[in-house]
Amino acid sequence: MTESQGTYEQPHSYSAPVNPEWPPPPPYQPAAAAPEPARKRTRGPMGLLAAVAIVAAAVGGGTAYAFQELAGKDTVATAGSTTTVVPSSKKGDVAAIAAAVSPSVVEINATLQNGSSTGSGVIITSNGEIVTNNHVVSGATSVKVRTSDGRSYTAEVVGTDSSKDLALIKLKGASRLKAAALGDSGGVQVGDTVVAIGSPEGLTGTVTSGIVSALNRDVTVSTDENQGQGRDDEGQWPFEFGGREFNGDTGSSTTTYKAIQTDASLNPGNSGGALIDASGHVIGINSAMYSSASQASSSSDAGSVGLGFAIPVDTVKSDLAKLRAGSDS
């Protein structure tokens, strides 16, 4: 090889100059493998149904427990209960109301020292507590009750309150009876549809209907045991209203209460029965009715003329503790 051709050198890699003041490079670390993305769990129809079923079971179980606690045999059913007396689609339907509430209304026959008394009553507990009028059982030596399905029971008078014309009786050996749902008479308005159920003239389970004609009527009735339904020739119970006496002399011992007035037909025997609102809740205990027979010489002229009165159910509820305690006043 001649000098003119020069020399040939092998190629080599380039090295950068190193500054002695620079820190040494970090040791080599292999890159960690990236984690695989988590698989998203898809919830199909069965998964959704299972989740809903678990939630429903939890809520349903709590509701059932609460209902059992509130629906004890000595507990009075009220309009605030979870059970519906009449479906909303049947609200105001007289046939539906009658079918639902008739099993909770009974016929009462009381034997008195001077005769007998026939009236009605409302079952308020499944073990046979029944609310009725004081004048139906006042002075009774024995009380017999017949339910809507024809069963007969002997009853004892637990407590009476002549100042409100209310009484509480208890059936002997009764269980699993259908208790009526007690409503709220404070929410009743004039013109509301009402249904009356009772045993006029001993005709058990008779149903009539009408409206609320007026509220807070002052009605005066006798507290004398010798007065009351079935104790005079006409079979009427005497009362005073608007300064006049109806159906006979009330006597010297009387009491006055605020009543719901209704044009639903009431007749002798309806006393102590139920006045019911459009939803099937009891809003009053029927207690007095005007009869044209009070002005006639013959009882054949007796009958309803659309002027009846009921004790508000709020009065009944506030008096229950006293009646259960065995008050006799």
C-alpha positions in Angstrom: 0.0 0.0 0.0 1.6 3.4 -1.0 1.6 6.5 1.1 -0.7 8.3 -1.4 -3.3 5.8 -0.5 -3.2 6.7 3.2 -4.1 4.4 6.0 -7.5 2.7 6.8 -8.8 2.6 10.3 -11.8 0.5 11.7 -14.9 2.5 12.7 -15.6 2.8 16.5 -18.4 4.1 18.8 -18.5 7.7 20.1 -18.0 8.3 23.8 -19.1 11.5 25.4 -16.7 13.3 27.6 -17.2 12.6 31.3 -17.3 15.3 33.9 -15.9 14.1 37.1 -18.3 16.3 39.1 -21.4 14.6 37.7 -23.1 11.9 39.9 -22.8 8.3 38.7 -25.9 7.1 36.8 -28.4 4.9 38.6 -28.0 1.2 38.3 -30.0 -0.4 35.5 -33.5 -1.5 36.6 -35.6 -3.6 34.2 -39.0 -2.1 33.6 -41.8 -3.8 35.6 -44.5 -5.4 33.6 -47.7 -3.3 33.5 -50.6 -4.9 35.4 -53.4 -6.3 33.3 -56.5 -4.2 33.4 -59.2 -5.5 35.8 -62.0 -7.3 34.1 -65.3 -5.4 34.5 -68.0 -7.6 36.0 -71.1 -7.3 34.0 -74.4 -7.7 35.9 -76.8 -9.5 33.8 -80.6 -9.8 34.5 -80.1 -12.6 37.0 -77.6 -10.6 39.0 -79.9 -7.6 39.1 -82.9 -9.7 40.2 -80.9 -11.3 42.9 -79.8 -7.9 44.3 -83.3 -6.6 44.2 -84.6 -9.7 45.9 -82.1 -9.3 48.7 -83.2 -5.6 49.3 -86.9 -6.5 49.1 -86.4 -9.3 51.6 -84.7 -7.0 54.0 -87.4 -4.3 53.7 -90.3 -6.8 53.7 -89.0 -8.6 56.8 -88.8 -5.4 58.7 -92.3 -4.4 57.6 -93.7 -7.8 58.6 -92.2 -7.6 62.0 -93.5 -4.0 62.6 -97.0 -5.1 61.5 -96.9 -8.1 63.9 -95.9 -5.9 66.7 -98.7 -3.4 66.0 -101.3 -6.0 65.3 -101.4 -7.8 68.6 -104.6 -9.4 69.7 -105.3 -6.5 72.2 -104.3 -3.8 69.8 -107.1 -1.7 68.2 -106.7 -1.4 64.4 -106.6 2.2 63.2 -106.7 4.0 59.9 -103.0 4.4 60.1 -102.4 0.7 59.9 -100.6 -0.7 56.8 -103.7 -2.8 55.8 -106.2 -1.3 53.4 -109.8 -1.8 54.2 -111.2 -0.9 50.8 -109.0 -0.8 47.7 -108.5 2.8 46.4 -110.3 1.7 43.2 -113.3 0.8 45.3 -113.4 3.9 47.5 -116.9 5.0 48.1 -118.4 1.7 46.7 -121.1 0.8 49.2 -121.0 -2.9 48.2 -117.2 -3.0 48.8 -117.5 -1.2 52.1 -120.3 -3.5 53.3 -118.3 -6.6 52.3 -115.2 -5.4 54.1 -116.8 -4.1 57.4 -119.9 -6.2 57.9 -117.9 -9.0 59.6 -116.9 -6.5 62.2 -120.4 -5.5 63.2 -122.5 -7.6 65.6 -126.0 -7.9 67.0 -126.3 -7.4 70.8 -129.3 -8.8 72.9 -129.3 -7.7 76.5 -131.6 -9.1 79.1 -132.9 -6.5 81.6 -134.8 -6.7 84.8 -137.7 -5.1 83.1 -137.4 -6.4 79.6 -134.8 -6.6 76.9 -132.7 -4.4 74.7 -131.5 -5.0 71.1 -128.7 -3.1 69.5 -125.5 -3.4 67.6 -121.7 -3.3 68.4 -118.4 -2.9 66.6 -115.6 -5.5 67.1 -112.3 -3.6 67.8 -110.0 -6.5 68.6 -109.7 -10.0 67.3 -110.2 -11.5 70.7 -113.7 -10.1 71.1 -113.6 -6.5 72.5 -116.7 -4.7 71.3 -117.8 -1.1 71.5 -121.4 -0.2 71.8 -123.7 2.3 73.4 -124.2 2.4 77.1 -127.9 2.6 76.7 -127.9 -0.8 74.9 -126.4 -2.8 77.8 -127.0 -0.5 80.8 -128.6 -2.5 83.6 -128.3 -5.8 81.7 -128.3 -9.1 83.7 -126.9 -11.0 80.7 -125.6 -10.1 77.2 -125.7 -12.3 74.1 -123.9 -11.5 70.9 -124.4 -12.8 67.4 -121.7 -12.2 64.7 -122.3 -11.7 61.0 -121.6 -15.4 60.3 -124.2 -16.6 62.7 -122.0 -17.6 65.7 -123.4 -16.8 69.1 -121.4 -15.8 72.2 -122.0 -14.8 75.8 -120.5 -11.4 76.7 -119.6 -9.6 79.8 -119.8 -5.8 80.3 -116.2 -4.6 80.9 -116.9 -0.9 81.4 -119.5 1.8 80.8 -119.4 5.5 80.4 -122.8 7.0 80.6 -121.5 10.5 80.2 -120.5 9.6 76.6 -123.1 6.9 76.1 -120.4 4.3 75.5 -119.8 0.8 76.7 -117.2 -1.9 76.2 -118.1 -5.6 76.3 -116.0 -8.7 75.8 -117.0 -12.0 74.2 -116.1 -15.2 76.1 -114.0 -17.7 74.2 -113.7 -15.6 71.0 -110.6 -15.5 68.9 -109.6 -14.5 65.3 -112.5 -12.2 64.8 -112.2 -9.5 62.2 -111.7 -6.1 63.9 -112.8 -2.9 62.3 -110.3 -0.2 61.5 -111.0 2.9 63.6 -110.6 6.1 61.5 -110.2 9.7 62.3 -113.4 11.6 62.9 -111.4 14.9 63.1 -111.0 14.7 59.3 -114.7 14.2 58.5 -116.4 16.9 56.5 -120.0 17.8 55.8 -121.0 16.1 52.6 -118.7 13.1 53.0 -120.2 9.7 51.9 -120.9 7.4 54.8 -122.3 3.9 55.3 -124.2 2.6 58.4 -124.2 -1.0 59.4 -126.2 -2.5 62.2 -129.1 -4.7 63.3 -132.3 -2.6 63.0 -135.3 -4.5 64.4 -133.0 -7.5 64.8 -132.2 -7.6 61.1 -128.5 -8.4 61.5 -126.1 -6.8 59.0 -128.4 -4.2 57.5 -126.5 -1.7 55.4 -127.7 1.9 54.6 -125.8 4.8 53.1 -125.9 8.6 53.0 -123.8 11.6 53.7 -122.5 13.6 56.7 -125.2 16.2 57.2 -123.6 18.2 60.0 -120.9 18.1 62.6 -120.6 18.9 66.3 -124.3 18.6 67.0 -125.2 18.7 70.7 -127.2 15.6 71.5 -128.6 14.9 75.0 -129.4 11.3 76.0 -130.6 9.7 79.2 -128.2 8.1 81.7 -131.1 6.4 83.6 -131.0 2.6 83.4 -134.8 2.7 83.1 -134.6 4.6 79.8 -133.1 3.6 76.5 -133.7 1.4 73.5 -136.3 -1.4 73.9 -137.6 0.0 77.1 -140.7 1.7 75.9 -143.6 0.6 73.8 -142.2 2.1 70.6 -138.8 0.5 71.0 -137.1 3.9 70.6 -134.3 5.5 72.6 -135.1 9.0 73.9 -132.9 12.0 73.2 -132.9 15.7 73.1 -131.8 17.9 70.2 -132.3 21.5 69.4 -134.2 22.1 72.6 -136.8 19.4 71.9 -137.3 15.8 73.1 -137.6 12.9 70.7 -138.8 9.3 71.2 -140.0 9.8 74.7 -139.0 11.4 78.0 -135.2 11.4 78.7 -135.8 11.7 82.4 -134.0 13.9 84.9 -130.6 12.3 84.5 -129.0 13.2 81.1 -125.7 13.8 79.4 -124.8 15.8 76.3 -122.1 15.0 73.7 -121.0 16.3 70.3 -122.3 14.1 67.5 -121.9 13.6 63.8 -125.3 14.1 62.0 -126.1 11.8 59.1 -129.0 11.2 56.7 -128.1 7.5 56.4 -131.1 5.6 57.5 -131.0 4.5 61.2 -133.7 2.6 62.9 -134.2 0.9 66.3 -131.4 -1.7 66.6 -128.8 0.4 64.8 -127.7 1.8 68.1 -124.1 0.9 68.8 -123.4 0.0 65.2 -120.8 1.5 62.8 -120.8 4.7 60.8 -118.1 4.2 58.1 -116.3 6.5 55.7 -115.7 5.9 52.0 -112.4 4.1 52.7 -114.0 1.6 55.1 -112.8 3.2 58.4 -115.2 3.5 61.3 -115.7 7.2 62.0 -118.6 7.0 64.5 -120.8 4.8 66.7 -124.5 5.3 65.8 -126.4 6.4 68.9 -129.6 8.3 68.2 -132.3 8.8 65.6 -135.4 10.9 65.2 -138.5 9.0 64.5 -141.9 10.4 63.6 -143.4 7.9 66.0 -142.6 10.2 68.8 -145.3 12.4 67.5 -147.7 9.6 66.6 -150.0 7.4 68.6 -148.9 4.1 66.9 -145.5 2.6 66.7 -146.3 1.5 63.2 -145.4 5.0 62.1 -141.9 4.5 63.4 -139.0 4.8 60.9 -136.0 6.8 59.9 -136.6 10.2 58.5 -132.9 10.9 57.7 -132.0 12.5 61.0 -129.5 10.3 62.8 -126.5 10.9 65.1 -123.3 9.1 65.8 -120.6 9.5 68.5 -117.3 10.5 66.8 -114.7 7.7 66.8 -112.1 10.1 68.3 -114.3 10.2 71.4 -114.4 6.4 71.4 -110.6 6.1 71.1 -110.0 8.6 73.9 -112.4 6.7 76.2 -111.0 3.2 75.6 -108.5 3.2 78.5 -111.3 4.2 80.9 -113.6 1.5 79.6 -111.0 -1.2 79.7 -110.2 -0.2 83.3 -113.8 -1.2 84.2 -115.2 2.2 84.7 -118.9 2.2 85.5 -120.1 5.8 85.4 
